[in-house]
Amino acid sequence: MTIPQAFRRQVALRPDDVAVSTATERLTYAELDSRSDDLADDLAAAGVRPGDRVLVCSQRSVGLVVSLLAVLKARAAYLPVDLGEAPARLAGILADAEVALALCDSDGAALLAEQDVAVLRERTGTEGRAGSALTGLPAGDPEDLACVMYTSGSTGRPKGVMVPHRAVLNLVTAPNYVTLGPADHVLQLAPAAFDAATFEIWGALLNGARLELAPASPVGPAELGALLRDRQISVLWLTAALFHRQIDFSPESLSGPRVVLAGGDVLSVEHVRKLRAAAPHLEIVNGYGPTEATTFSACHRIAPDEEFTHSVPIGVAVQGARTELRDESGTAVPEGARGELWIAGSGVSHGYWRRPDLTAERFVPDAAGVTWYGTGDLARRRADGALEFLGRIDGQFKLRGHRVEPGEIENLLTAHPQVRQAAVGIRDNLVGDPKLVAWLTTTDPLDRKALRAHLREQLPEYMVPTVFAVVDALPITPNGKVDRPALPAPDWRRKENYV
């Protein structure tokens, strides 16, 4: 099936159930179907054809959800961008994707005013149409593009990931990492341009659940706690950084949902322990997956009594996916050895838009013709089959001739009882020598000697940070990840940083 076909199946089952809701507006499944039909007609009448890319740029709103569904009903692919997108980057995306049209609200129209693209305003009314401009269009195919998600490129040039309907359906149809159904209220908090929104929006609407939209304005920890309570949220997805921030604010604020999924970065063992103590009946899932394999490729459902050594596992493959660890030659590594994580299966995308060289490098078919995506992430498989994330290959540092894996150090730091969150990086000191720095948020005044001894028990000396810089909070990007370039320069003159 395609996404619209799967959605219409839910419309037929529960036309009068609420599909999408804000604090002031709600649409039933039948109303969402009708309004998106009308907007799809508008798109077709404006010249959008099957296979086109339509830019979608709106505040988080009912209108945004209508727009995404309408683009798919017009057999086009949506390309979501944030309202805070830098103009130069936005211009590059528009040129690269060759969008047919931009569909947006008033804020999006203002952002696009200086860009070379035709703009269609999203629909706000519920009036119907006598005829349809969609009549005669070919039926959709599961391999058609559903969306193009632009991610940062190592060269500075954004790259568009081509996600087919098939991959989205695989993500949310009978998932093995969470149950979703008509009784659920799923919070939509992630920016539309972030692939977590794929799970939130289609996980709700293709399973008959109610999609509860967070306000368009930034949501702080107090506001999130109230939102979970007032909207009776049962399923919640948070980036690791937001997960940690909410637990630091109040672990009890997460006791209302039935399940909390977190991911996008390393989860702190100590934060998971605190949350389990405050909400023993809550199901906690650590989710892992790149945009290129459609949000989740592996998940770990944390057992109520599970003990952790160094880190929270990223678990086992989700439904329809396969995982394999390989060395630099592409050979599968022995059990228990570290290797690059490769992913195959129904969630793997078509590759990168107009980047055949990069697609051929990262999306590699095996002898049987199965396409594997090389994530660039290091992992290790435990004896029980669960994967442990060890960091990025391209995130490795080279310090005094040694390769340093920041993820491995961060896992050990957050396993220490005084450390809440940790980020590790290289900074030049006052005389220009590169030094390994750990930025930490802590629970108590930090005993640096004890922390250094803790690391030295498990790491070679070159992987023990020179400086431990305590900060009030780790900076967070709009997508909810740690903003590593924004980490402050340490005060090299403070002797206690070195102790």
C-alpha positions in Angstrom: 0.0 0.0 0.0 0.8 3.7 -0.2 0.4 6.0 2.8 -2.9 7.5 1.5 -4.3 4.0 0.9 -3.3 2.9 4.5 -4.8 6.2 5.8 -8.1 5.6 4.0 -8.3 2.2 5.5 -8.4 3.9 8.9 -11.0 6.5 7.6 -13.3 3.6 6.7 -12.9 2.0 10.1 -13.3 5.1 12.3 -14.5 8.1 10.3 -15.8 10.0 13.4 -12.8 9.4 15.6 -10.5 12.4 16.2 -7.5 12.1 13.9 -5.5 15.3 14.7 -5.9 17.8 17.5 -4.5 20.9 19.0 -5.6 22.8 22.1 -8.2 24.7 20.0 -8.8 22.6 16.8 -9.5 19.0 15.9 -10.4 17.1 12.8 -12.0 13.6 12.6 -10.5 11.0 10.3 -13.3 11.8 7.8 -12.7 15.5 8.0 -8.9 15.1 7.6 -9.6 12.9 4.6 -11.9 15.4 3.0 -9.8 18.5 3.6 -6.6 16.8 2.3 -8.6 15.7 -0.8 -9.5 19.3 -1.5 -5.9 20.5 -1.1 -4.6 17.6 -3.3 -7.0 18.9 -5.9 -5.6 22.4 -5.5 -2.1 21.0 -6.0 -3.0 19.1 -9.1 -4.8 22.1 -10.5 -1.7 24.2 -9.9 0.3 21.8 -12.0 1.8 19.4 -9.5 2.3 16.0 -11.1 3.1 12.5 -9.8 6.8 12.3 -8.8 7.1 16.1 -8.2 8.7 17.4 -5.1 6.5 19.9 -3.1 8.2 22.0 -0.4 6.1 22.1 2.8 6.9 25.0 5.2 4.5 25.7 8.0 4.2 26.0 11.7 3.2 22.9 13.6 -0.6 22.9 13.0 -3.5 20.9 11.7 -2.9 22.7 8.4 0.6 21.1 8.3 -0.8 17.6 8.7 -3.4 18.3 6.0 -0.6 19.6 3.7 1.6 16.5 4.1 -1.3 14.1 3.4 -2.5 16.2 0.4 0.9 16.1 -1.2 0.9 12.3 -1.0 -2.6 12.1 -2.4 -1.4 14.2 -5.4 1.2 11.4 -5.9 4.0 13.9 -5.2 6.7 13.7 -2.5 6.8 16.3 0.3 10.0 18.1 1.3 9.6 19.6 4.8 11.8 22.5 5.9 11.8 24.4 9.1 10.7 28.0 9.4 14.1 28.8 11.0 16.0 27.5 7.9 18.9 29.8 6.8 18.0 31.5 3.5 21.2 30.4 1.8 20.7 26.8 2.8 17.1 27.0 1.8 18.0 28.3 -1.6 20.4 25.5 -2.1 17.7 22.9 -1.2 15.2 24.5 -3.5 17.7 24.4 -6.4 18.9 20.9 -5.7 15.4 19.3 -5.3 13.8 21.2 -8.2 10.6 21.6 -6.3 7.4 22.1 -8.3 5.7 24.2 -5.7 5.9 25.4 -2.1 2.9 24.7 0.2 2.9 26.9 3.3 1.2 29.0 5.9 1.7 32.8 6.3 5.0 32.3 8.1 6.3 30.0 5.4 5.2 32.4 2.7 7.3 35.2 4.5 10.3 32.9 4.6 10.0 32.1 0.9 9.3 35.7 -0.2 12.9 36.1 -1.6 13.1 32.6 -3.0 12.5 31.6 -6.6 9.6 29.3 -6.1 5.8 29.4 -6.7 3.8 29.4 -3.4 0.4 27.9 -2.7 -1.2 28.7 0.7 -2.4 25.7 2.7 -6.2 25.3 3.1 -7.9 26.3 6.3 -11.6 25.8 5.3 -13.7 22.6 5.0 -15.6 23.4 1.9 -15.9 20.5 -0.6 -15.3 20.3 -4.3 -17.8 19.3 -7.0 -15.1 17.7 -9.2 -11.5 16.5 -8.8 -8.4 17.5 -10.7 -6.9 14.1 -9.5 -9.2 12.1 -11.8 -7.1 10.0 -14.3 -3.9 10.1 -12.4 -2.1 6.7 -12.2 -2.4 4.7 -9.0 0.3 5.1 -6.5 3.0 2.5 -5.9 4.8 1.6 -2.6 8.1 2.4 -4.2 7.1 5.9 -5.1 8.8 8.7 -3.1 6.8 9.8 -0.1 9.3 12.4 1.1 12.7 13.8 0.6 14.4 14.6 3.9 17.5 16.8 3.8 20.2 16.1 6.2 23.6 17.7 6.9 26.4 16.6 4.6 30.0 16.3 5.8 31.1 18.6 2.9 28.6 21.3 4.0 26.3 20.5 1.2 22.9 19.1 2.4 21.9 15.8 0.9 18.3 14.7 0.3 17.3 11.2 1.4 14.7 9.7 -0.8 12.1 7.8 1.4 9.5 5.7 -0.4 6.0 4.9 0.9 7.2 1.3 1.5 9.7 2.5 4.1 7.2 4.6 6.0 4.7 1.7 6.0 7.3 -0.6 7.3 8.2 1.8 10.2 4.6 2.0 11.6 2.8 -1.2 10.5 2.7 -3.8 13.3 5.9 -2.5 14.8 7.8 -4.8 17.2 9.2 -2.0 19.3 5.9 -0.4 20.4 2.1 -1.0 20.2 0.0 1.6 18.5 -3.8 1.6 18.3 -7.0 3.7 18.4 -6.8 4.2 22.1 -3.5 6.0 21.9 -2.8 9.8 21.9 0.6 10.3 20.2 2.4 13.6 20.7 3.7 15.4 17.7 6.7 17.4 19.0 9.5 16.9 16.5 10.1 19.5 13.7 8.5 18.3 10.4 12.0 18.3 8.8 13.3 15.9 11.4 12.7 12.2 10.6 11.2 11.6 14.1 8.1 13.4 12.8 7.7 10.5 10.3 7.1 8.1 13.2 4.9 10.5 15.2 2.6 11.6 12.3 2.2 8.3 10.4 2.5 6.1 13.4 -0.6 7.8 14.7 -2.7 8.2 11.6 -2.0 4.8 10.0 -2.9 3.0 13.2 -6.2 4.9 14.1 -4.6 6.8 17.0 -5.1 10.5 17.8 -2.3 12.8 16.8 -1.9 15.5 19.4 0.1 18.5 18.1 2.3 20.4 20.5 2.1 24.2 20.3 4.1 25.8 17.5 6.2 27.8 20.1 9.1 26.2 21.9 8.1 23.7 24.5 10.1 23.8 27.8 10.1 21.0 30.4 7.3 22.5 32.5 5.2 23.0 29.4 5.9 19.5 28.2 4.8 18.1 31.6 1.5 19.9 31.4 1.0 18.9 27.8 1.5 15.2 28.6 -1.1 15.5 31.4 -3.7 17.7 29.7 -3.7 15.9 26.4 -3.5 12.4 28.0 -0.5 11.5 25.9 0.1 7.7 25.8 3.0 7.6 23.3 5.9 10.0 23.4 9.1 10.3 21.4 12.0 12.5 22.7 15.5 13.0 21.5 18.1 11.9 24.0 18.8 15.5 25.0 15.2 16.3 25.6 14.7 13.0 27.4 17.6 13.9 29.8 16.4 17.4 30.2 12.9 16.3 31.2 14.1 13.8 33.7 16.4 16.5 35.2 13.4 18.7 35.5 11.0 16.1 36.9 11.1 12.4 36.2 7.5 12.2 37.6 6.4 14.4 34.7 6.9 11.4 32.4 4.9 9.0 34.5 1.6 9.6 32.5 2.4 8.1 29.1 2.2 4.4 28.5 5.5 4.4 26.6 8.4 6.8 26.0 10.7 6.3 23.1 14.1 8.1 23.1 17.0 8.2 20.8 19.1 10.2 18.3 22.0 10.1 20.7 23.4 8.1 23.6 21.0 7.6 26.5 22.4 8.2 30.0 22.2 5.1 32.2 21.6 7.2 35.3 18.7 9.0 33.7 17.1 5.7 32.7 17.5 4.5 36.3 15.9 7.7 37.7 12.9 7.4 35.3 12.3 3.8 36.2 12.3 4.6 39.9 9.9 7.5 39.4 7.6 5.7 36.8 8.0 1.9 37.3 5.1 1.1 35.0 6.4 3.2 32.1 7.8 1.3 29.1 11.0 2.9 27.9 12.4 2.2 24.5 15.8 3.2 23.2 15.4 3.8 19.4 18.2 3.9 16.9 18.1 4.6 13.2 19.4 7.0 10.5 17.2 9.0 8.2 18.5 6.8 5.3 16.8 3.8 6.9 13.6 5.7 8.0 13.8 6.7 11.6 14.2 3.3 13.5 16.3 0.4 12.5 16.9 -1.1 15.9 15.2 -0.7 19.2 15.7 -1.8 22.8 12.7 -2.2 25.1 14.2 -1.7 28.5 13.2 -4.4 31.0 11.9 -3.1 34.4 14.7 -4.8 36.3 17.4 -4.6 33.6 21.0 -3.8 34.8 23.4 -1.9 32.6 27.2 -2.0 32.5 28.5 0.8 30.3 25.5 1.9 28.2 21.9 1.4 27.2 21.8 -1.0 24.2 20.2 0.0 21.0 18.7 -3.4 20.8 17.7 -5.6 17.9 16.4 -5.0 14.4 12.9 -3.7 14.0 10.4 -5.6 11.8 11.4 -5.8 8.2 15.1 -4.9 8.9 18.4 -6.7 9.1 21.6 -5.6 10.7 25.2 -6.7 10.2 28.6 -5.5 11.6 31.5 -5.2 9.2 35.2 -4.4 9.3 36.9 -1.9 7.0 37.1 -4.5 4.2 33.4 -5.2 4.3 33.7 -8.6 6.0 31.4 -9.5 8.9 33.2 -9.2 12.2 33.3 -12.0 14.8 30.7 -12.1 17.6 31.5 -9.5 20.2 33.8 -7.5 18.0 33.2 -3.9 17.1 32.3 -3.0 13.5 30.5 -0.6 11.3 26.7 -1.1 11.4 25.1 -1.9 8.1 21.3 -2.1 7.6 19.1 -3.8 5.0 15.4 -4.3 4.7 12.1 -2.6 3.9 13.1 0.6 5.8 16.1 1.4 3.6 15.5 4.4 1.4 16.3 4.8 -2.3 19.5 6.8 -1.6 20.4 10.4 -2.0 18.6 12.7 -4.4 20.8 13.6 -7.4 23.9 12.1 -5.7 24.6 8.8 -7.5 28.2 8.8 -6.4 27.4 9.1 -2.7 24.5 6.7 -3.1 26.7 4.1 -4.7 29.2 4.5 -1.8 26.7 4.1 1.1 24.0 1.9 -0.5 25.7 -1.3 -1.6 23.9 -4.4 -3.0 25.2 -7.8 -1.9 25.6 -10.9 -4.1 21.8 -11.7 -3.7 20.9 -8.2 -4.8 19.9 -7.0 -1.3 20.8 -3.3 -0.7 22.7 -2.6 2.5 23.2 0.9 3.9 26.5 1.6 5.7 25.6 3.9 8.6 29.1 5.0 9.5 28.3 4.1 13.1 30.3 1.7 15.2 28.5 -1.0 17.3 29.1 -4.3 19.1 26.7 -7.2 19.4 26.3 -8.6 22.8 25.9 -12.3 23.6 22.1 -11.9 23.9 22.0 -10.4 20.4 21.4 -6.8 21.4 23.5 -4.1 19.7 25.6 -1.6 21.7 26.2 1.8 20.0 29.9 2.9 20.2 29.9 6.1 18.3 30.5 7.5 14.8 33.4 6.4 12.6 33.6 9.9 11.2 33.2 11.3 14.7 36.4 9.8 15.8 39.2 12.1 16.9 42.9 11.5 16.3 44.9 12.7 19.3 48.6 12.2 19.5 48.4 9.4 17.0 45.6 7.6 18.7 42.1 7.2 17.5 39.6 8.4 20.1 36.0 7.3 20.1 33.9 10.0 21.9 30.8 7.8 22.3 32.7 5.2 24.2 34.0 7.9 26.7 30.6 9.5 27.0 29.0 6.2 27.9 31.5 5.6 30.7 31.1 9.2 32.0 27.3 9.0 32.2 27.6 5.6 34.0 29.3 7.5 36.9 26.7 8.4 39.6 27.6 12.1 39.7 27.3 12.7 35.9 23.9 13.4 34.3 25.0 14.2 30.7 28.3 14.3 28.9 29.8 15.4 25.7 33.4 14.9 24.6 35.5 16.8 22.1 38.8 18.3 21.1 39.7 21.9 21.9 43.0 23.8 21.6 44.4 25.1 24.9 46.0 28.6 25.4 49.2 27.6 23.6 47.4 25.8 20.7 47.9 22.2 21.9 44.8 20.0 21.2 43.3 18.5 24.4 40.5 16.1 25.1 37.7 17.9 26.9 34.6 16.5 28.7 31.6 18.8 29.2 29.4 17.5 32.0 26.1 18.3 33.8 26.3 16.8 37.3 24.0 15.8 40.2 26.4 16.9 43.0 29.6 18.9 43.3 31.9 16.9 41.0 34.7 14.8 42.6 37.1 15.1 39.6 39.6 12.7 41.2 37.0 10.0 41.6 35.7 10.5 38.1 39.2 10.4 36.6 39.9 7.2 38.6 36.6 5.7 37.3 37.7 6.3 33.7 41.3 5.1 34.2 39.9 1.7 35.3 38.3 1.2 31.9 40.1 3.4 29.4 43.7 3.9 28.2 45.3 7.1 29.4 45.0 8.9 26.0 41.2 8.5 26.2 40.9 10.1 29.7 39.9 13.8 29.2 42.4 16.4 30.3 39.7 18.8 31.4 36.3 18.2 33.0 34.2 21.3 32.4 30.9 21.4 34.4 28.1 23.3 32.6 24.5 24.1 33.6 23.2 22.3 30.5 24.4 21.0 27.2 23.3 23.2 24.3 20.6 21.6 22.2 19.9 22.1 18.5 16.4 22.8 17.1 16.2 19.0 16.3 16.8 18.2 20.0 20.4 16.9 19.7 23.5 18.1 21.5 24.9 21.1 19.7 28.5 20.1 19.8 30.0 23.2 18.0 28.2 25.4 20.6 29.9 23.8 23.6 31.7 26.6 25.4 35.5 26.8 25.5 36.8 25.6 28.8 38.5 27.9 31.2 42.1 26.7 30.9 43.2 28.7 33.9 40.9 27.0 36.4 43.1 24.4 38.1 40.1 22.4 39.5 39.2 21.5 35.9 42.4 19.4 35.6 42.3 17.6 39.0 
